[in-house]
């Protein structure tokens, strides 16, 4: 099952002007980071990292991001302060379009997230509470220019973001 959530620019966190955050529930059957990395890698997403989620609002302006819960659970606030808190559990995958704010609200002690990015999209990180007006304006331009990935990290080229995210 896939859920789609959209968020407006709240003045600090731009979010994406067209693309929805996608949450693929129970997308990974096997526990642990290796299964999550294998799924993302098979679908062309790279730059794996293993960790939690920062406890402050931040976003990426030059790349889309995927978060896969390898173990435990987390309550994440997506979309900035005006956004929505979502509980993700082991096996769930969140696909964040560029600009989507996110922060950890609460988590289990055994939380482990595997993150990744589409190939050839440079990584950046902007804290919503620290960006100047000039930096934010430049970030909004980069967000709108970030291309749709060739594949969804869970469903590949045929489904997921490939059918839900359409270029302008």
N, C-alpha and C positions, 0 to 999 in steps of 0.2 A: 504494500500500500504506500502511495506517495501523497504527502500533504504539500500544499503550496501556500506560502505566506508572503504578502507584499507589505512594504513599509514605505511611508512617505519620508521625505527629508524633514528632520525635526529641528533644523537650524544648527545642529552640531554634528550629527551623523547623517551623511547624505543618502545612504542606501542606494539601491540601483533604480534608475528612473523607469525601467521596463521589465526587468527580469525578477521573478519570484524566487525566494528561498525555497528549496525543495528538501523535504525530509522523507527519505526512503526508510520506512520502518522494517525492522528485521531483515535487512538486506544482506547481512553476513551471518551465515549459519554457524560457523565454527568460532569459538572464543579465541582471543589472543591477537596480537598485532600482526603475526605472519599472514593470517588469513585475510585481514583487511588490506595489507600491503599487496598481497597477491592479486586481489580483486582490482584495486586501483591501478596497479602496474599493468595488468592484462588489458586495461582500457585506456592506457596511454597517459595516466596521471603520474607525476614524478615528484622529486624533491621531498620524499617522505620525512616526516619527523614524528617523534613519540613524546607525548607530554600531556599536560592538562590544557586549560584555557585560561588566559589572563583574567584577573578579577576586575578589570577596568574596560570601559567601552573602547573598542578599536575597530578598524576596518582596513581593507586592502584596496588601494585605488588602481593598481596596475595588473591585478590578477584575480581570478576566481579562486575559491578555496573549497576543499572538501574536508569534513571532519567525520571520522568513523570511530564509534565507541568500541574499543577492543575489549575493555572490561569495565565493570562498574556502571555508574549512572551519573548524570550531571543535569542540573537545571541551568540553562543558558538563557540569557536575555538577548534576543535578536532584535535589531532595528533601532537601537539606542534607547534612551529613557522612555520614549513614547511607544516603544515596541512591545514585544510579547515574550513572556517567559515560557520556555518549552523544556520539558523533561525528555532527555535522550537516554536510552538504555543500551546495554550491550547488544551489538548487532545493528543498531540504527546508524544511518549515515545522513549528514546534513550537507547539502551542496549550496554554498554561499556565492551569489553573484558578487562581483566587485562592488565595493561600497557598502556592503551589508554590515552593520554594526553587530558586534557580539561581545559578550562578557560572561564570565562564570558567576552565578549567584550562589550555588551550592553544589556539592558533589560527594560521592562516596569516597571512602579512603582508598579504595582500589581502582579509582578512575584512571583509565589510560586511553588517551585519544591518539589516533593516527591521522595526521594531516598530510595533504598533498596538493599539488597545483597542476594545471594543464601544462603540457610541454611548451616551452618557449614563451611563457608569460613570466616576466620579472616580478619578483616578490618585493613588496614594500609593506610597511605597517604604519598607520597613523592613529594616534590617540585622539579620540573625539574631543577631549577636554584640553588638548594642547595645540591644536592646529590654528594658525592665524587665519584671518579672512583671505589673505592671498594664497596661502597653502591650501586652504579648503577649496577655493575657486579652481586652482590647478588640478586638485584631486578630482573634482567633479568632471572636468574635461577628460581626464584619463579614464575614469569609470565609464563614461559614455563611449569611449573609443576602444575599450577592451573587447576583443573579438569573442564570439561564441566559440567554445571549445569544439574540437572535432568529435569528441565523445563525451558521454556521461560516465562518471567514474564507476557506476554500478551497472548500467544497462548498455554501455558501449555506444555505437553509432546510430542505433535504431530507435532508441526510446529515451526516457528521462528528459534531461535538459534539451536534447536534440529535437524533441517534439514540442517542448514548452517555451523555450527561449527562441524567439525569432528576431533577427536583426531588423533595425528600423528601416 
